[in-house]
Amino acid sequence: MKLLYGVQGTGNGHIARARIMASALAKRDDIEVDFVFTGRAPDDYFDMDVFGPYRTFSGLSFITKGGKVDKWATIRAAKVGQFINDVKAFDTSKYDLLVNDFEPVTAWAAKHQQLPSIAISHQAAFAYNVPKSGHSLLDTLLMKTFAPTQHQLGVHWYHFNQPIIPPFVAEQPVTNPQRGHVLVYLPFEEIPDIQQMLEPLSDQKFHCFHPNIGRVREEGHIHWSPTSKKQFQKALQHCSGVIANGGFELSSEALQLGKKLLIKPLHGQFEQLSNVLTLSQLDLCQTLFQLDTDIVEEWLEAPDNEAISFPDNSDILIDWLLKGNFDDTKSLCDSLWENVHFGDRTQERLLTLAI
């Protein structure tokens, strides 16, 4: 099979999921894959060797300011003419299937050229009956039209009796983590605002990663680092907890490692608001709706989360893709959810919520 794989590059979570798939696909001799990324400048991608000779396009993405989606700036920044030209010029004729993680250029090219396509993404989960918060008719329309595909396979922390699979998480807990610092990843917030929130909490060490940090620097109890997969994963393994926006992949990794979560959802982004709703219902996070020192100080005393064991081998999914029977999602979902293990408290919570 010759596979086209489109990935939304705006956030690192989509790329992290694609890395796991790329590693698994590279070990196969029955499938070839080409990766396409859109949503950020080509020079802003990092640690991409696993994808081979990938391609990038401008695509479409959201503009944020001060922890909120700036809708007018998003509209002004959209290169609609370039997007249309890229879709028209993209040749899908050599591919058998498109796998799409909320990436619009390959999705629309496949639609116009009648290439079979399937969305495998967290966004696809919202096509089904899952917990939602802050969504509007515009959000529903956007989810359907942003990156349209023939089939939708959602990815979420629970299946909700829908065509949804669990996330693949490669990170496994290390022996004797140091737990000396709190990991902070708030890429949509301004650096001075994060500094102001954490400055008074001088008894706690914080390791902050941010895309606008150019070099490592120490400012008292706050350690600042540019984005780096290797350094970020090390900091995640050895932290006592995670303060982050409401992205899906980082929360999944933190849940796998049993790290407590303080989540600040991106305002105006219903996916992140919905993620917080689900995590809150399962008692797996506390919420930070604005940068507030007092809430962080209270959260620092909270206990650890129970770890959730997610699968790390995507071969079952790849074998299912090769069969091509995308209407049969039950066998795939059942096989993958058998490899998920919730803690006792989370199991009880699921029973209490009847989900």
ROPA-913093 format. One record per residue (C-alpha): residue number from 1; x, y, z; residue in one letter. Coordinates in pm, 1 decimal, padded with zeros to 6 digits, always signed. Layout:
N
    k        px        py        pz  r
  NUM         X         Y         Z  A
...
//
This chain:
355
    k        px        py        pz  r
    1  +00000.0  +00000.0  +00000.0  M
    2  +00115.7  +00354.5  -00078.4  K
    3  -00006.5  +00578.9  +00203.8  L
    4  -00039.6  +00956.7  +00215.7  L
    5  -00037.1  +01089.0  +00572.6  Y
    6  -00148.1  +01448.4  +00637.1  G
    7  -00068.4  +01605.6  +00973.9  V
    8  -00178.7  +01936.5  +01123.4  Q
    9  +00146.3  +02101.5  +01232.5  G
   10  +00008.2  +02392.2  +01436.2  T
   11  +00045.8  +02208.0  +01765.7  G
   12  +00310.9  +01958.5  +01868.3  N
   13  +00047.9  +01703.3  +01973.6  G
   14  -00045.0  +01608.8  +01618.0  H
   15  +00321.8  +01566.6  +01533.6  I
   16  +00383.5  +01356.2  +01845.7  A
   17  +00106.7  +01115.3  +01740.8  R
   18  +00246.4  +01101.5  +01388.9  A
   19  +00595.0  +01017.0  +01522.5  R
   20  +00463.2  +00699.6  +01682.8  I
   21  +00291.3  +00600.3  +01358.5  M
   22  +00600.7  +00688.0  +01152.3  A
   23  +00824.4  +00470.7  +01370.7  S
   24  +00587.6  +00175.7  +01335.0  A
   25  +00540.4  +00224.0  +00960.1  L
   26  +00917.0  +00239.3  +00905.0  A
   27  +00946.1  -00119.3  +01031.1  K
   28  +00697.2  -00253.2  +00775.0  R
   29  +00772.8  -00380.9  +00425.3  D
   30  +00406.9  -00397.3  +00318.3  D
   31  +00334.3  -00024.5  +00325.5  I
   32  +00505.8  +00296.5  +00209.6  E
   33  +00419.1  +00637.9  +00345.5  V
   34  +00473.3  +01004.1  +00256.7  D
   35  +00409.7  +01267.3  +00525.3  F
   36  +00271.3  +01616.2  +00466.9  V
   37  +00260.9  +01886.1  +00736.0  F
   38  +00084.7  +02222.7  +00730.8  T
   39  +00010.4  +02500.7  +00976.4  G
   40  +00351.6  +02644.7  +01065.9  R
   41  +00658.6  +02786.4  +00894.4  A
   42  +00893.3  +02516.9  +00757.4  P
   43  +01181.9  +02632.2  +00977.7  D
   44  +00971.0  +02597.3  +01293.1  D
   45  +00950.2  +02216.8  +01275.4  Y
   46  +01202.2  +02029.5  +01488.2  F
   47  +01309.8  +01668.0  +01555.6  D
   48  +01153.3  +01551.2  +01228.8  M
   49  +01405.4  +01288.4  +01112.7  D
   50  +01162.4  +01001.5  +01169.0  V
   51  +00937.7  +01133.0  +00888.6  F
   52  +01194.8  +01107.4  +00612.9  G
   53  +01157.8  +01350.6  +00317.3  P
   54  +00832.4  +01508.3  +00433.1  Y
   55  +00662.3  +01802.2  +00259.5  R
   56  +00519.2  +02121.8  +00409.9  T
   57  +00253.9  +02369.3  +00297.3  F
   58  +00108.0  +02681.5  +00456.5  S
   59  -00231.8  +02523.7  +00511.0  G
   60  -00467.3  +02691.3  +00757.8  L
   61  -00416.3  +02753.6  +01128.4  S
   62  -00546.3  +02956.8  +01420.3  F
   63  -00381.1  +03273.7  +01550.8  I
   64  -00371.0  +03312.1  +01928.8  T
   65  -00300.8  +03611.5  +02150.2  K
   66  -00292.3  +03620.9  +02528.4  G
   67  -00426.0  +03269.1  +02568.6  G
   68  -00722.1  +03318.4  +02334.5  K
   69  -00801.9  +03241.5  +01972.2  V
   70  -00794.8  +03571.2  +01783.4  D
   71  -01060.9  +03505.4  +01520.9  K
   72  -01007.2  +03827.8  +01327.0  W
   73  -00630.2  +03777.0  +01317.3  A
   74  -00693.1  +03418.5  +01205.6  T
   75  -00908.9  +03540.6  +00916.2  I
   76  -00657.6  +03811.0  +00819.4  R
   77  -00365.4  +03566.0  +00827.8  A
   78  -00539.0  +03298.1  +00622.0  A
   79  -00373.8  +03261.8  +00282.6  K
   80  -00688.4  +03137.9  +00113.3  V
   81  -00558.5  +03181.7  -00241.3  G
   82  -00238.8  +02992.3  -00161.6  Q
   83  -00440.9  +02719.6  +00008.8  F
   84  -00666.6  +02673.2  -00294.4  I
   85  -00367.4  +02662.0  -00528.6  N
   86  -00191.0  +02405.3  -00309.0  D
   87  -00500.8  +02183.7  -00304.4  V
   88  -00540.9  +02203.5  -00683.5  K
   89  -00172.7  +02132.9  -00747.5  A
   90  -00143.4  +01839.4  -00505.9  F
   91  -00132.9  +01513.1  -00702.4  D
   92  -00276.9  +01214.8  -00512.2  T
   93  -00274.0  +00970.2  -00805.7  S
   94  +00013.3  +00753.9  -00675.0  K
   95  -00152.2  +00687.1  -00338.0  Y
   96  -00397.6  +00418.2  -00227.5  D
   97  -00521.1  +00589.1  +00089.4  L
   98  -00504.0  +00915.2  +00283.6  L
   99  -00473.5  +00903.2  +00661.8  V
  100  -00547.5  +01250.0  +00792.5  N
  101  -00486.5  +01412.2  +01130.6  D
  102  -00687.9  +01734.6  +01087.1  F
  103  -00477.1  +01851.7  +00791.9  E
  104  -00674.2  +02045.3  +00526.9  P
  105  -00454.4  +02045.1  +00213.3  V
  106  -00434.8  +01666.9  +00172.2  T
  107  -00795.5  +01623.4  +00287.8  A
  108  -00937.3  +01855.7  +00023.6  W
  109  -00702.4  +01722.1  -00245.7  A
  110  -00816.1  +01366.7  -00169.1  A
  111  -01180.1  +01475.6  -00173.9  K
  112  -01153.6  +01640.9  -00515.8  H
  113  -00947.9  +01356.3  -00665.1  Q
  114  -01157.2  +01079.6  -00505.1  Q
  115  -00870.9  +00924.9  -00309.3  L
  116  -01007.9  +00704.8  -00026.3  P
  117  -00953.4  +00886.7  +00302.9  S
  118  -00989.3  +00832.9  +00675.5  I
  119  -00943.9  +01077.6  +00960.8  A
  120  -00762.2  +00932.4  +01261.0  I
  121  -00750.9  +01218.2  +01506.8  S
  122  -00874.3  +01358.7  +01832.9  H
  123  -01084.4  +01608.3  +01636.0  Q
  124  -01262.4  +01317.8  +01465.8  A
  125  -01388.0  +01203.3  +01806.8  A
  126  -01607.2  +01514.7  +01823.8  F
  127  -01810.4  +01386.6  +01529.8  A
  128  -01958.6  +01144.7  +01782.7  Y
  129  -02142.6  +01161.6  +02114.4  N
  130  -01858.7  +01257.5  +02349.7  V
  131  -01843.8  +01527.4  +02620.4  P
  132  -01835.9  +01872.9  +02462.0  K
  133  -01807.8  +02221.2  +02608.8  S
  134  -01820.0  +02565.2  +02451.4  G
  135  -01905.5  +02441.3  +02104.4  H
  136  -02123.9  +02633.9  +01862.2  S
  137  -02280.3  +02564.1  +01525.6  L
  138  -01974.0  +02728.5  +01372.9  L
  139  -01746.1  +02484.7  +01558.5  D
  140  -01953.0  +02189.3  +01438.6  T
  141  -01938.7  +02317.9  +01079.8  L
  142  -01563.7  +02380.0  +01108.5  L
  143  -01496.6  +02026.4  +01230.7  M
  144  -01685.5  +01887.1  +00931.9  K
  145  -01536.1  +02110.5  +00662.4  T
  146  -01181.4  +02197.9  +00778.4  F
  147  -01030.7  +01863.5  +00676.1  A
  148  -01311.4  +01647.5  +00528.3  P
  149  -01263.1  +01271.7  +00490.9  T
  150  -01482.8  +00977.4  +00392.8  Q
  151  -01439.6  +00799.1  +00726.7  H
  152  -01374.5  +00922.6  +01081.3  Q
  153  -01195.6  +00728.6  +01353.8  L
  154  -01172.6  +00927.9  +01675.3  G
  155  -00896.1  +00918.3  +01934.8  V
  156  -00985.9  +00987.0  +02297.9  H
  157  -00922.4  +00885.6  +02658.9  W
  158  -01236.7  +00671.6  +02660.3  Y
  159  -01442.5  +00515.9  +02383.2  H
  160  -01790.5  +00638.3  +02494.8  F
  161  -01927.3  +00340.3  +02295.0  N
  162  -01832.8  +00516.8  +01971.1  Q
  163  -01584.9  +00448.0  +01684.8  P
  164  -01300.9  +00580.7  +01899.2  I
  165  -00958.9  +00433.1  +01972.8  I
  166  -00721.9  +00513.8  +02261.5  P
  167  -00412.4  +00728.5  +02208.2  P
  168  -00080.7  +00560.6  +02143.6  F
  169  +00172.9  +00677.0  +02401.8  V
  170  +00534.9  +00574.5  +02366.8  A
  171  +00661.9  +00717.6  +02695.5  E
  172  +00693.7  +00463.2  +02976.4  Q
  173  +00758.4  +00567.1  +03340.1  P
  174  +01122.2  +00574.8  +03442.8  V
  175  +01245.6  +00413.7  +03763.2  T
  176  +01274.3  +00655.6  +04056.3  N
  177  +01178.3  +00986.6  +03887.5  P
  178  +01329.3  +01290.7  +04060.0  Q
  179  +01000.1  +01485.6  +04090.8  R
  180  +01187.8  +01802.3  +04180.6  G
  181  +01017.2  +02043.3  +03941.6  H
  182  +00682.9  +02124.2  +03782.2  V
  183  +00672.8  +02116.7  +03401.7  L
  184  +00506.1  +02421.6  +03246.3  V
  185  +00407.2  +02426.8  +02880.1  Y
  186  +00178.4  +02718.8  +02795.7  L
  187  +00274.8  +02807.3  +02436.4  P
  188  -00031.9  +03025.9  +02381.0  F
  189  +00041.5  +03249.7  +02680.9  E
  190  +00281.0  +03543.2  +02693.9  E
  191  +00612.4  +03474.1  +02866.4  I
  192  +00591.5  +03776.2  +03105.8  P
  193  +00243.6  +03661.8  +03216.1  D
  194  +00371.6  +03311.7  +03295.9  I
  195  +00669.5  +03463.4  +03479.3  Q
  196  +00440.8  +03685.3  +03686.2  Q
  197  +00222.5  +03388.8  +03786.4  M
  198  +00511.9  +03168.6  +03896.6  L
  199  +00744.3  +03430.5  +04047.8  E
  200  +00585.0  +03437.5  +04397.2  P
  201  +00607.5  +03055.4  +04433.3  L
  202  +00978.0  +03062.4  +04515.1  S
  203  +00977.1  +02733.3  +04710.6  D
  204  +00887.8  +02537.7  +04395.8  Q
  205  +01110.3  +02483.0  +04091.8  K
  206  +00943.5  +02525.8  +03753.3  F
  207  +01078.6  +02408.1  +03416.8  H
  208  +00907.1  +02612.6  +03146.2  C
  209  +00920.2  +02536.8  +02773.4  F
  210  +00800.2  +02799.2  +02526.6  H
  211  +00835.8  +02840.3  +02147.5  P
  212  +00943.2  +03204.0  +02193.4  N
  213  +01240.3  +03114.9  +02414.0  I
  214  +01559.9  +03120.2  +02208.8  G
  215  +01807.0  +02975.1  +02459.9  R
  216  +01815.8  +02809.8  +02801.3  V
  217  +01814.3  +03054.7  +03089.7  R
  218  +01769.8  +03046.2  +03466.7  E
  219  +01568.3  +03305.9  +03652.5  E
  220  +01576.7  +03203.2  +04016.0  G
  221  +01344.3  +02906.0  +04068.2  H
  222  +01220.2  +02925.1  +03706.1  I
  223  +01412.8  +02743.7  +03433.1  H
  224  +01328.0  +02849.5  +03075.4  W
  225  +01398.0  +02629.3  +02770.4  S
  226  +01322.9  +02641.6  +02398.1  P
  227  +01106.6  +02361.3  +02261.5  T
  228  +01300.7  +02036.3  +02222.0  S
  229  +01153.4  +01688.1  +02208.7  K
  230  +01440.5  +01520.1  +02395.8  K
  231  +01467.3  +01777.4  +02674.6  Q
  232  +01090.6  +01808.3  +02705.7  F
  233  +01041.3  +01433.3  +02748.3  Q
  234  +01316.1  +01422.4  +03013.9  K
  235  +01151.3  +01707.7  +03202.9  A
  236  +00813.4  +01533.8  +03174.5  L
  237  +00945.8  +01205.3  +03310.9  Q
  238  +01100.5  +01367.3  +03618.4  H
  239  +00839.1  +01630.3  +03704.5  C
  240  +00591.9  +01620.3  +03991.3  S
  241  +00311.5  +01767.2  +03781.2  G
  242  +00222.9  +01945.7  +03456.9  V
  243  +00074.5  +02290.0  +03396.3  I
  244  -00036.8  +02310.0  +03034.6  A
  245  -00297.9  +02421.4  +02786.2  N
  246  -00572.2  +02174.5  +02701.7  G
  247  -00404.9  +01991.6  +02415.5  G
  248  -00476.7  +01620.8  +02388.7  F
  249  -00136.0  +01459.9  +02341.3  E
  250  +00053.9  +01614.1  +02634.1  L
  251  -00235.0  +01531.4  +02865.5  S
  252  -00226.4  +01173.1  +02735.9  S
  253  +00145.8  +01143.6  +02807.5  E
  254  +00100.3  +01292.6  +03154.5  A
  255  -00185.0  +01050.5  +03229.4  L
  256  +00029.9  +00756.7  +03118.4  Q
  257  +00303.9  +00869.5  +03359.8  L
  258  +00066.9  +00938.3  +03649.4  G
  259  +00141.7  +01311.6  +03659.4  K
  260  -00112.6  +01546.6  +03810.9  K
  261  -00249.5  +01807.1  +03570.7  L
  262  -00339.2  +02173.8  +03595.2  L
  263  -00498.8  +02266.6  +03263.3  I
  264  -00559.4  +02614.1  +03121.3  K
  265  -00776.5  +02565.8  +02811.6  P
  266  -00727.0  +02799.3  +02520.6  L
  267  -01025.8  +03036.8  +02528.6  H
  268  -01237.2  +03015.6  +02217.3  G
  269  -01110.8  +02666.2  +02135.8  Q
  270  -01391.6  +02423.8  +02205.7  F
  271  -01170.7  +02115.6  +02167.7  E
  272  -00956.9  +02223.7  +02462.8  Q
  273  -01262.5  +02321.1  +02667.6  L
  274  -01409.6  +01978.7  +02594.7  S
  275  -01084.6  +01807.8  +02695.8  N
  276  -01096.4  +01985.2  +03030.7  V
  277  -01458.5  +01880.1  +03075.5  L
  278  -01374.3  +01511.9  +03021.6  T
  279  -01067.4  +01521.3  +03247.6  L
  280  -01262.6  +01705.2  +03518.4  S
  281  -01546.5  +01453.7  +03502.9  Q
  282  -01291.0  +01177.6  +03561.3  L
  283  -01116.8  +01373.8  +03841.2  D
  284  -00794.6  +01370.8  +03640.9  L
  285  -00719.8  +01743.3  +03630.8  C
  286  -00776.0  +02077.5  +03794.8  Q
  287  -00859.8  +02380.0  +03582.8  T
  288  -00691.4  +02717.6  +03545.2  L
  289  -00916.7  +02953.5  +03349.4  F
  290  -00677.6  +03245.8  +03395.3  Q
  291  -00316.8  +03270.2  +03508.6  L
  292  -00362.5  +03271.0  +03887.0  D
  293  -00083.9  +03221.1  +04142.2  T
  294  -00324.2  +03117.5  +04418.8  D
  295  -00473.8  +02835.5  +04214.4  I
  296  -00126.8  +02707.8  +04123.4  V
  297  -00021.9  +02718.7  +04489.3  E
  298  -00329.4  +02518.2  +04591.1  E
  299  -00276.1  +02266.2  +04310.8  W
  300  +00084.6  +02205.1  +04418.1  L
  301  -00053.7  +02027.8  +04726.1  E
  302  -00279.9  +01797.5  +04523.2  A
  303  -00200.6  +01423.4  +04509.9  P
  304  -00065.3  +01246.5  +04203.2  D
  305  -00295.5  +01111.0  +03936.4  N
  306  -00348.4  +00740.7  +03893.9  E
  307  -00158.8  +00632.2  +03584.2  A
  308  -00354.4  +00512.4  +03281.5  I
  309  -00179.0  +00255.1  +03065.1  S
  310  -00232.4  +00330.2  +02696.2  F
  311  -00105.2  +00110.0  +02408.7  P
  312  +00230.1  +00195.4  +02252.5  D
  313  +00216.5  -00039.4  +01951.3  N
  314  +00017.9  +00079.7  +01651.2  S
  315  +00057.7  -00239.5  +01444.0  D
  316  -00303.9  -00339.3  +01513.3  I
  317  -00417.3  -00011.0  +01358.3  L
  318  -00181.8  -00044.7  +01060.4  I
  319  -00303.4  -00400.0  +00992.2  D
  320  -00660.9  -00272.0  +01003.7  W
  321  -00578.4  +00004.0  +00754.9  L
  322  -00428.6  -00251.2  +00515.7  L
  323  -00749.6  -00456.0  +00519.8  K
  324  -00943.5  -00150.7  +00402.7  G
  325  -01276.3  -00241.0  +00567.2  N
  326  -01328.5  +00094.1  +00737.5  F
  327  -01690.8  +00020.6  +00823.2  D
  328  -01572.2  -00246.2  +01067.6  D
  329  -01445.2  -00026.5  +01349.6  T
  330  -01571.6  -00249.2  +01633.0  K
  331  -01306.4  -00518.2  +01599.0  S
  332  -01030.5  -00256.4  +01590.6  L
  333  -01165.2  -00060.2  +01885.9  C
  334  -01222.0  -00372.0  +02096.1  D
  335  -00867.3  -00494.4  +02030.8  S
  336  -00709.2  -00163.6  +02127.0  L
  337  -00921.5  -00089.0  +02434.7  W
  338  -00827.4  -00431.1  +02571.9  E
  339  -00477.0  -00285.6  +02606.8  N
  340  -00590.0  +00012.9  +02815.7  V
  341  -00577.5  -00012.7  +03195.1  H
  342  -00743.7  +00248.7  +03414.8  F
  343  -00669.4  +00295.1  +03783.4  G
  344  -00926.7  +00188.0  +04040.7  D
  345  -01047.3  +00542.5  +04113.3  R
  346  -01088.6  +00617.2  +03744.4  T
  347  -01277.3  +00291.1  +03689.5  Q
  348  -01514.5  +00384.1  +03972.4  E
  349  -01561.1  +00729.3  +03825.4  R
  350  -01647.7  +00584.0  +03485.2  L
  351  -01908.0  +00361.4  +03648.9  L
  352  -02049.5  +00653.0  +03847.4  T
  353  -02081.1  +00867.5  +03535.9  L
  354  -02229.6  +00571.3  +03342.3  A
  355  -01998.2  +00632.0  +03047.2  I
//
